[in-house]
Amino acid sequence: TIDTGRAAAPRTSEFRESPAARQTEAPDTSPAIQQNARSEKQHLRHQAGIFQRKDCAMRRVTSFGMESAEAYMAQV
């Protein structure tokens, strides 16, 4: 069932992952498509940064006790 599902789905991501395929595809893509992919990558990196910062903040909260954790959350 997994194989049939993958065959039905478009395989553009698998095709793009190989560097030779990326070289053959590069002249075909318009700059708008490349810009869209670049902004999507930046958006994902931005989300990852937010999650890392939240994780760091929560770790700092747990490292010193709950009474100062409430003061820290009030600051933020």
Steps between C-alpha positions, in 0.01 A plus 500: 500500500788739576656438157177568312449821697849621416449413135177701491659802670710741291868419548637852449671513841681169442597618153639831626709343776764357264756765395509385135122534476525844659751605232271381219202670663669833577464673158134398488394666826389862492647744759155532660497128585853522638403802710198312634715203602754732661234682703353165607842388624542828688154458654585149621831621641315785673252258659787278617666804659180590684466146633865489608460831683184379676674176595796695642266729695312205649828334595606820676166508681535143625863558607405755767190432709135577430481824701763667280354327193179699543702823519687398184176431312368839618806667346437326168 
